[in-house]
């Protein structure tokens, strides 16, 4: 098991460019199964989760051509669906939450799919109901086999239908949209997720010949077509990395420019960090964050303590609440962080408390943070990364802390952030992979 050894308390400076969007990549790469023609994808993040999905496709006999670490062409003209029955597929797909999005394309084109129990982060329950119920409305027969831990799905005929999702799930929406592109008839999805990732997927599918309308809204209409063709697509910058770098700059009192940040697709992210008192400037598509000694958390208009919580897009993404919580520990003022979606995502705060942060974990979903205004610095400790986002939040805390920290289980961080130690070193961070 590898670890990061971090010596904190150093101000950073320079430019950093966000990787391609991880969550978009998992959807877009799954969609290559919808056509026998070549699909070329640019700005792919070189991270564990995405590379594992690409390896899965290669094992299914999809032709994969790596033009560079961040650019690939996929040709799914001779897919070996028998691989889905292999022990190797069961093992690899079970490690990757994103493998669930192979189901929609497989059902649409090959009439059969297998969904493993969700793998990946240990951040609480991740239901598959939205996916399974939606597929069943389209005519899919499903059954769960406890022996192998897989949902077995069969679709002799996918048919268009009308459905109301029980939650605006990003992966659920993406899966159902991909299946509906080749279904017979028209599908309407109410309460659909409308995150930039889903918008990008719909735009790519339309460029392949799909007929999807209502993009960027909560009502998607998909008219089924006979077949889809090839295309070329470029992934957006990862907005979670952008938010992480904003938090990094504030915590370490650093002057950092985030290059090519995809400002038009960030939604409320900059505004939420501004409410923490963090200054920033938009310079075309770059974000400049000046070094700040102190940043002060705003209150509500009546003077009460600010609450930041996650909401479906265009609300604030849950993936950045861990960063918000860490950044608040060194701000002036107090905040309540309310993580609604996952009941275990705030449990990493015990490590921050050990570092000297003043946090009250109210329940599995809420934490109250009393900002120290740098009157008491965090101190380095040995800790372990429980999931991707908490891992990076702890890394940011370590970079701002006095002394040396050891962060174990960094495989979790590598799942979502490419070359993070190398890129932070270029800003002046003292970090070693051990």
Protein Blocks (a to p, Z undefined) as FASTA:
>chain_A
ZZddddehiaceddddddddfklmmmmmmmmmmpcbdcddehiacdfklmmmmmmmmmno
pacddfbfkbccdddfbccfklmmpmklmmmmmmpmklmmmmmmmmmmnopacddddehj
debjcdfklmmmmmmmnopacdddfknopacdddfbacddddddfbdcfklmmmmmmmmm
mmgcjdddehiafbfklmmmmmmmmmnopacehihiabdcddddfbdcdddddddddfkl
mmmmmmmmmmnopacddehkllmlnommmmmmmmnopacddehjaccddddfbdcddddf
kopacdddddddfbdcfklmmmmmmmmmmmgcddddddfkbmklmmmmmmmmmnopacdd
fblkbccdddeklmaccdddddddfbfklmmmmmmmmmmpgcjdddehklmmmmmmghkl
mmmmmnopacddZZ
